[in-house]
Amino acid sequence: MNKKCLGLLLVLLVTSTAGMFAQRATSLRINEVLITNETNFQDDYGVHSPWIEIFNTSYASVDLKGCFLTNDKNNPKKYPIPKGDVLTLISPRQHALFWADDKPQRGTFHINFTLDPTVDNYIALYDSNGETLIDEVTIPANTLGVDQSYARVTDGGDEWEVRGNNGKYVTPSTNNVTLDKNEKIEKFKEHDASGVGMSITAMSVVFVALILLYICFKIVGNVSMRLMRKKEMEAKGVTSITEAKDKKLGRTSGEVFAAIAMALHEMQNDVHDVEETVLTISKVKRTYSPWSSKIYTLRQTPIRKR
């Protein structure tokens, strides 16, 4: 029975792992492509080359190693992305940029084909088996001018547009949608230019928080006092609440707390010699307080015997 359960557990783990990797593979998207690069982004050699941006649409890291980039439908395994490069791991909702300069000897992100603006440019991304198509896009001939890119309107979205020299930014290795201002802040400035509303709101939040804290401490204190009184009633065999109130059970005087605090202070600061960590308090049954009594400081006058 135990072997059957173990086998079933292993099958479930393998199935879930396979499903997770399949989901990760399908989360990649070709996000933006620039063909004619004259003054745009430079590669790590300082060269202006065409580039292809890939976006990770998932909220988990995805590794591109072993996948394939191609510009030929008949050759899906044209450029195998090398394994062993830590930079192929794309963080959640982030990008990877590949240079289409036909110089793969320059590194992992330099692929073995280039792009031509005068013809249709087919670009595809395949899974590590070279058979599963992850994403593809075709850029029509003469669609892009110099330093213009063909990009998704939003990262990983379905709609495409031309960017550059038309009021829309080319965004290599960053989000396709860039915000120049915060709409919430702009609306707040519009409705509360002087900041009076913000001040009133902030002060109200602080005062409400203080009131709630006071109520919470008050409730906790009352509950603690009731529990203390109940335990003391059980210890002294008192069953009547009226009798307990008359005897002031559960209401420890400040003198007791002072004695405890002083004893703990002396113990922690090694004022006395090493003693047992047992604190014993005996109540003095007197009508007056021994803390203010002066009789303990007086000594009898020695009697001289002849």
PyMOL commands that set and color helices and strands:
alter all, ss='L'
color gray80, all
select helices_A, chain A and resi 2-25+86-88+104-106+183-191+196-236+241-246+254-268+295-297
alter helices_A, ss='H'
color red, helices_A
select strands_A, chain A and resi 28-34+51-56+62-63+68-70+79-80+89-90+95-99+121-126+133-139+149-152+160-163
alter strands_A, ss='S'
color yellow, strands_A
deselect
rebuild
show_as cartoon
